[in-house]
Amino acid sequence: MKRVKCPKCDNYITFDEKKYENGQSLVFECPQCNKQFGIRIGVSKLRPTQKEENVDESIGGNTIGSIVVIENVFHYKQVLPLQMGDNVIGRYMKGSGINTPIETNDPSIDITHCVINVSRDKKGQLKYVLRDGPSYTGTFVDNEILGDRERRVIYNGSLFTIGATSIILKTPEEDKEQAAD
């Protein structure tokens, strides 16, 4: 099964590519916005989706950590790697410039919703600090909304919510603990 992205609303449409030959043109109508658009089988100008890029949920070579976006009605499960410094989290939009985009149709997630800053403390340990974007719907940690300019230190396994989407922080310490078991 393959999927194509509506150029108007970013909705994904799934179809069985085995029924068609390479080079064949297809026309789709988006069920969400009714936009009609065409594609040619076997020709792709898009990068792989995050789901295809992050098949393995493990951190792999990334020693900083990652966030796990829990699947809901708006999107599939995604694992997004973190980097040192500010990781701006928000809804994916082409050309938005954020460095941790979530591919979603959730209208309650802003394009720049929240930020996780990854740094090292005085002991050299990784430290994760979450703050709101500011966003229209807020960022919640343990069912408490973060206030304006409030920063919250989060740890491995911390659950936070943006819009209708729940996210879990996964740090390298979790992998070390699992390997010791």
Backbone hydrogen bonds, N-H to C=O, Kabsch-Sander energy under -0.5 kcal/mol:
donor,donor_aa,acceptor,acceptor_aa,energy
2,K,15,F,-3.0
4,V,13,I,-2.6
6,C,11,N,-3.1
10,D,6,C,-1.8
13,I,4,V,-2.9
15,F,2,K,-2.8
17,E,15,F,-0.9
19,K,16,D,-1.3
20,Y,17,E,-1.5
23,G,41,I,-2.8
24,Q,21,E,-1.9
26,L,39,I,-2.7
28,F,37,F,-3.4
30,C,35,K,-2.7
34,N,30,C,-2.1
37,F,28,F,-2.2
39,I,26,L,-2.4
41,I,24,Q,-3.2
43,V,40,R,-1.5
53,E,49,T,-2.4
54,N,50,Q,-2.3
55,V,52,E,-0.6
62,N,59,I,-1.7
63,T,61,G,-0.8
66,S,170,K,-3.0
67,I,80,L,-2.5
68,V,168,I,-2.8
69,V,67,I,-0.6
69,V,78,Q,-3.2
70,I,68,V,-0.6
70,I,166,S,-2.5
72,N,75,H,-2.0
75,H,72,N,-0.7
78,Q,69,V,-1.7
80,L,67,I,-2.7
80,L,78,Q,-0.5
82,L,65,G,-2.7
85,G,118,V,-2.9
87,N,116,I,-2.2
88,V,86,D,-0.6
89,I,87,N,-0.6
89,I,114,C,-3.1
90,G,100,T,-1.1
91,R,110,D,-2.2
92,Y,102,I,-2.8
96,S,93,M,-2.2
100,T,88,V,-1.6
102,I,90,G,-2.9
103,E,101,P,-0.5
104,T,102,I,-1.0
105,N,74,F,-1.0
109,I,106,D,-1.4
110,D,108,S,-0.5
113,H,89,I,-1.7
113,H,110,D,-0.6
114,C,89,I,-1.9
115,V,131,R,-2.6
116,I,87,N,-2.0
117,N,115,V,-0.6
117,N,129,V,-3.1
118,V,85,G,-2.5
118,V,116,I,-0.6
119,S,117,N,-0.5
119,S,127,K,-2.2
121,D,125,Q,-2.6
124,G,121,D,-1.9
127,K,119,S,-3.2
128,Y,154,I,-0.6
129,V,117,N,-2.3
129,V,127,K,-0.5
130,L,152,R,-3.2
131,R,115,V,-2.2
132,D,150,E,-0.6
133,G,113,H,-2.9
140,F,161,T,-2.6
141,V,144,E,-2.7
142,D,159,L,-1.2
144,E,141,V,-1.6
146,L,139,T,-2.8
150,E,147,G,-1.9
152,R,130,L,-2.6
154,I,128,Y,-2.6
157,G,169,L,-3.0
158,S,155,Y,-2.6
160,F,167,I,-2.6
161,T,140,F,-2.6
162,I,165,T,-2.5
163,G,138,G,-0.8
165,T,162,I,-2.1
167,I,160,F,-2.9
168,I,68,V,-2.2
169,L,158,S,-2.2
170,K,66,S,-3.2
174,E,171,T,-1.3
175,D,171,T,-0.7
176,K,172,P,-1.7
177,E,173,E,-2.4
178,Q,174,E,-2.4
179,A,175,D,-2.2
180,A,176,K,-1.4
181,D,177,E,-0.9
